[in-house]
Amino acid sequence: MTDRKDNPYAHLADDAFATAPRRDPELVRRILEDPRMHDHKDGFQSCVQCGICTSGCPAA
């Protein structure tokens, strides 16, 4: 039995101000499965919308 945490990024938040753009399922899968994203405290939306992408960001 493995002690595995639930992935908090399995459910993406919707944008309240516009319709959601078409999401490339392959890109979303790669971002969600990246181990660096698992413990990001602000979640998936903040990573792709912060505007301060770095070379270490899997969403960059």
C-alpha positions as CSV (number, residue, x, y, z in Angstrom):
1,M,0.0,0.0,0.0
2,T,1.4,3.4,-0.9
3,D,0.8,6.5,1.1
4,R,0.0,8.9,-1.7
5,K,-1.5,12.4,-1.3
6,D,-4.4,13.5,-3.4
7,N,-3.5,15.7,-6.3
8,P,-5.0,19.2,-5.6
9,Y,-4.6,20.2,-9.2
10,A,-6.8,17.5,-10.7
11,H,-9.7,20.1,-10.8
12,L,-9.0,23.3,-12.7
13,A,-10.7,26.5,-11.6
14,D,-12.8,28.4,-14.2
15,D,-12.2,32.0,-15.1
16,A,-15.0,34.2,-13.8
17,F,-14.4,36.9,-16.3
18,A,-14.3,35.1,-19.7
19,T,-15.1,31.8,-21.3
20,A,-12.4,29.3,-20.8
21,P,-10.0,28.9,-23.7
22,R,-9.5,25.5,-25.3
23,R,-7.1,23.6,-23.2
24,D,-4.6,21.4,-24.9
25,P,-5.1,18.1,-23.0
26,E,-1.5,17.0,-23.5
27,L,-0.1,20.3,-22.0
28,V,-2.6,20.1,-19.1
29,R,-1.6,16.5,-18.4
30,R,2.1,17.3,-18.4
31,I,1.6,20.2,-16.0
32,L,-0.6,18.2,-13.6
33,E,1.8,15.3,-13.6
34,D,4.9,17.4,-13.0
35,P,6.0,16.7,-9.4
36,R,7.0,20.3,-8.9
37,M,3.3,21.3,-9.2
38,H,2.0,18.9,-6.5
39,D,2.9,21.1,-3.5
40,H,2.4,24.5,-5.1
41,K,0.3,26.2,-2.4
42,D,-1.6,28.5,-4.8
43,G,-2.5,25.8,-7.3
44,F,-2.7,25.5,-11.1
45,Q,-4.4,28.8,-11.9
46,S,-1.8,30.9,-10.1
47,C,1.0,29.2,-12.0
48,V,-0.4,29.9,-15.4
49,Q,-1.7,33.4,-14.7
50,C,0.9,35.0,-12.4
51,G,2.8,36.5,-15.3
52,I,6.2,35.9,-13.6
53,C,7.2,32.6,-15.2
54,T,10.6,31.3,-14.4
55,S,12.7,28.6,-16.0
56,G,11.8,26.4,-13.1
57,C,8.0,26.7,-13.6
58,P,6.5,23.6,-15.4
59,A,3.8,25.8,-16.8
60,A,6.2,28.3,-18.5
